[in-house]
Amino acid sequence: MGLSTTLQQDTYAAWIRAYVLSEGGFLRGKCGFAARRMVKCFPELRVAAGFVTWAIPSRPIRDQHWWCVTKDGTIVDPTAQQFEGSIVPLVYEELDLNDPATRERVPTGRCMNCARDCYNDKKFCSDQCLEETTSHLNRVLPSTYPVPQPSSEGDAEKAKK
């Protein structure tokens, strides 16, 4: 590693320390934001997305994740600290999010009904979950938020017009 590369890595590390402090050390779920923010500060980096595999003593874990990559392919992960308890080195698997086939395999959120993974920016994992939620809301909301009724015959006539 050359001197300029070492200095650059030190600069990245200083930025990451400041970012972690600014977030109070809570990094879970902030990887995409942090990676994009870091690239704004260091345009020589690019944002990468995919999965990171790490492990705790009882099992391996594979999470969706975002990080940065240098021109020579070195990973610079502004939120790696969230995996501090890993008993193995982190393994990064980058995905090409511009590839439609890849997008089909990468969850984009959680179902609003059952919390399963959703894909392609959908809010529900299935038509059944959408129907269950719609049915529930149609039963609950009218009793929770009653529709105002006209108070007199004159008001009822005005409401018809």
C-alpha positions as CSV (number, residue, x, y, z in Angstrom):
1,M,0.0,0.0,0.0
2,G,1.5,3.3,-1.1
3,L,1.8,6.4,1.1
4,S,-1.0,8.2,-0.8
5,T,-3.3,5.1,-0.5
6,T,-2.5,5.0,3.3
7,L,-3.3,8.7,3.7
8,Q,-6.6,8.2,1.7
9,Q,-7.6,5.2,3.9
10,D,-6.8,7.3,7.0
11,T,-9.0,10.1,5.6
12,Y,-11.8,7.6,5.0
13,A,-11.4,6.2,8.5
14,A,-11.6,9.7,10.0
15,W,-14.8,10.5,8.1
16,I,-16.3,7.2,9.2
17,R,-15.4,7.9,12.9
18,A,-17.1,11.3,12.6
19,Y,-20.2,9.8,10.9
20,V,-20.5,7.1,13.6
21,L,-20.3,9.7,16.3
22,S,-22.9,11.9,14.5
23,E,-25.3,8.9,14.5
24,G,-24.7,8.1,18.2
25,G,-23.1,4.8,17.2
26,F,-26.5,3.5,15.9
27,L,-25.8,2.3,12.4
28,R,-28.4,-0.4,11.7
29,G,-30.5,0.4,8.7
30,K,-28.4,3.5,7.7
31,C,-26.0,1.8,5.3
32,G,-27.5,3.1,2.1
33,F,-27.7,6.7,3.4
34,A,-24.2,6.5,4.8
35,A,-22.7,5.1,1.6
36,R,-24.3,7.8,-0.6
37,R,-23.2,10.5,1.8
38,M,-19.7,9.2,1.8
39,V,-19.5,9.2,-2.0
40,K,-20.7,12.8,-2.0
41,C,-17.7,13.7,0.2
42,F,-15.3,11.4,-1.8
43,P,-16.3,11.3,-5.4
44,E,-13.5,8.8,-6.2
45,L,-15.6,6.2,-4.4
46,R,-18.7,4.4,-5.8
47,V,-21.7,3.0,-4.0
48,A,-22.1,-0.7,-4.0
49,A,-25.2,-2.7,-2.9
50,G,-25.8,-6.4,-2.3
51,F,-25.3,-8.7,0.7
52,V,-22.9,-9.0,3.6
53,T,-22.4,-12.3,5.4
54,W,-21.3,-12.2,9.0
55,A,-21.7,-14.5,11.9
56,I,-22.4,-14.6,15.6
57,P,-21.5,-17.7,17.6
58,S,-24.9,-19.4,17.0
59,R,-25.3,-18.9,13.2
60,P,-24.2,-17.1,10.0
61,I,-26.3,-14.1,9.0
62,R,-26.7,-12.7,5.4
63,D,-28.0,-9.1,5.3
64,Q,-28.8,-6.7,2.6
65,H,-26.2,-4.0,2.7
66,W,-24.7,-0.9,1.0
67,W,-21.0,0.1,1.1
68,C,-18.4,2.0,-0.9
69,V,-15.7,0.8,-3.2
70,T,-12.5,2.4,-4.4
71,K,-11.3,2.4,-8.0
72,D,-8.9,-0.5,-7.2
73,G,-11.8,-2.5,-5.6
74,T,-11.1,-1.9,-2.0
75,I,-14.2,-2.0,0.2
76,V,-14.8,1.1,2.4
77,D,-17.8,0.4,4.6
78,P,-19.0,3.4,6.6
79,T,-21.3,1.2,8.7
80,A,-19.2,-1.9,9.2
81,Q,-19.2,-1.2,12.9
82,Q,-22.7,-2.6,13.1
83,F,-21.2,-6.0,12.5
84,E,-18.7,-5.7,15.3
85,G,-19.8,-9.0,17.0
86,S,-19.0,-11.1,13.9
87,I,-16.8,-14.1,14.6
88,V,-15.7,-14.3,10.9
89,P,-14.5,-11.6,8.5
90,L,-17.2,-9.9,6.6
91,V,-17.9,-11.3,3.1
92,Y,-19.4,-8.8,0.6
93,E,-21.5,-9.9,-2.4
94,E,-22.1,-7.0,-4.8
95,L,-25.2,-7.1,-7.0
96,D,-25.9,-5.2,-10.2
97,L,-29.1,-3.4,-9.3
98,N,-29.4,-2.2,-12.9
99,D,-30.1,-5.8,-14.0
100,P,-33.9,-6.5,-13.9
101,A,-33.3,-10.1,-13.1
102,T,-31.3,-9.1,-10.0
103,R,-33.9,-6.6,-9.0
104,E,-36.5,-9.5,-8.9
105,R,-34.4,-11.3,-6.3
106,V,-33.6,-8.3,-4.0
107,P,-36.3,-7.4,-1.4
108,T,-37.2,-3.7,-1.5
109,G,-39.3,-3.6,1.7
110,R,-41.5,-5.5,4.1
111,C,-45.2,-6.5,3.6
112,M,-47.5,-4.1,5.5
113,N,-49.6,-7.0,6.5
114,C,-47.3,-9.9,7.5
115,A,-43.8,-8.4,7.4
116,R,-42.5,-10.9,4.7
117,D,-40.1,-9.5,2.1
118,C,-41.6,-7.5,-0.8
119,Y,-40.1,-7.0,-4.2
120,N,-40.2,-4.3,-6.9
121,D,-41.3,-1.6,-4.5
122,K,-44.6,-3.3,-3.7
123,K,-46.2,-2.7,-0.3
124,F,-47.7,-6.2,0.0
125,C,-46.1,-9.6,-0.6
126,S,-49.3,-11.0,-2.2
127,D,-52.8,-10.2,-3.3
128,Q,-54.0,-12.1,-0.2
129,C,-52.1,-9.8,2.1
130,L,-53.5,-6.7,0.3
131,E,-57.0,-8.1,0.5
132,E,-56.7,-8.9,4.2
133,T,-55.4,-5.4,5.0
134,T,-58.0,-3.7,2.9
135,S,-60.8,-5.8,4.5
136,H,-59.4,-5.0,8.0
137,L,-59.2,-1.2,7.3
138,N,-62.8,-1.2,5.8
139,R,-64.1,-2.8,9.0
140,V,-62.1,-0.7,11.5
141,L,-62.0,2.8,10.0
142,P,-65.7,3.5,9.6
143,S,-66.3,2.8,13.3
144,T,-63.2,4.6,14.3
145,Y,-64.0,7.7,12.2
146,P,-67.8,8.0,11.9
147,V,-69.1,9.8,8.9
148,P,-70.9,13.0,10.1
149,Q,-74.7,12.8,9.6
150,P,-76.8,15.8,8.7
151,S,-78.4,17.3,11.8
152,S,-81.7,18.4,10.4
153,E,-84.0,17.9,7.4
154,G,-82.7,21.1,5.8
155,D,-79.1,19.9,6.1
156,A,-80.1,16.5,4.6
157,E,-81.6,18.3,1.6
158,K,-78.5,20.4,1.1
159,A,-76.3,17.2,1.4
160,K,-78.3,15.6,-1.4
161,K,-77.6,18.5,-3.8
